[in-house]
């Protein structure tokens, strides 16, 4: 089973407010852009018309925290900020 197959078993109740934000000013200096390769839900995309080249969509996020590991907690990168989703919103996994 692929990651994409697994993602098809996930249900989302997406909030109107983003629980993750990306500071594209910080993305300008990031050369390797790990977000493009390490997010399992592929929430990050490279688009030249975006400042820093990174477009981020929070809606398909599976709240795994990978972006915080490879960017948010890195003092040199630090472009990702995460907050809890509003009550009852977010991802729901189906383990059945």
C-alpha positions in Angstrom: 0.0 0.0 0.0 1.4 3.4 -0.9 1.2 6.6 1.1 -1.4 7.9 -1.4 -3.5 4.8 -0.8 -3.2 5.4 3.0 -4.2 9.0 2.6 -7.5 7.9 1.0 -8.5 6.4 4.3 -8.2 9.8 6.1 -11.2 12.1 6.7 -10.8 15.8 7.2 -12.9 18.4 8.9 -11.0 21.4 7.6 -11.0 24.6 9.7 -11.5 28.0 8.1 -8.3 29.1 9.8 -4.9 27.6 8.8 -3.2 25.7 11.7 0.1 25.9 9.9 1.6 29.0 8.4 4.7 29.4 6.3 6.9 32.5 6.4 7.9 32.7 2.8 10.5 35.4 3.6 12.5 32.6 5.3 12.0 30.3 2.3 14.0 32.7 0.1 17.3 31.7 1.8 16.5 28.0 2.0 18.5 26.2 -0.7 17.4 22.6 -0.2 13.7 23.1 0.4 13.1 19.8 2.2 9.4 20.6 2.5 9.0 19.8 -1.2 10.2 16.2 -0.6 9.4 15.2 3.0 5.7 16.2 3.6 3.8 12.9 3.1 0.6 14.8 2.3 2.4 16.9 -0.3 1.1 20.2 1.2 4.1 22.1 -0.1 4.6 22.9 -3.8 7.2 25.0 -5.7 5.8 27.9 -7.6 8.1 30.6 -9.0 5.4 33.3 -8.6 5.4 32.8 -4.8 7.9 34.7 -2.6 10.5 32.1 -1.6 9.0 29.7 -4.2 6.9 27.8 -1.7 3.2 27.5 -1.9 1.6 25.8 1.1 -1.9 24.3 1.3 -3.0 23.4 4.9 -6.2 21.6 3.8 -4.7 18.2 3.0 -2.4 18.2 6.1 -2.4 15.0 8.1 -1.0 16.7 11.2 2.1 14.4 11.3 4.5 17.1 12.4 7.1 16.4 9.7 7.2 20.0 8.7 8.1 21.0 12.2 10.9 18.5 12.3 12.5 19.5 9.0 11.8 23.3 9.1 9.8 24.7 12.0 12.3 23.6 14.7 15.4 24.4 12.7 16.7 27.8 13.9 18.2 28.5 10.4 15.1 27.7 8.5 12.2 28.2 10.9 9.6 29.1 8.2 6.9 26.8 9.6 4.7 27.8 12.5 2.1 25.3 13.9 -0.8 25.8 16.2 -3.5 23.4 17.3 -6.6 23.2 15.1 -9.8 24.6 16.5 -11.9 22.2 18.6 -13.3 19.3 16.6 -11.5 20.2 13.4 -8.6 18.5 11.7 -7.7 15.0 10.6 -9.5 11.8 11.5 -7.8 8.5 10.8 -9.6 5.3 9.9 -7.6 2.4 11.3 -10.3 -0.2 10.5 
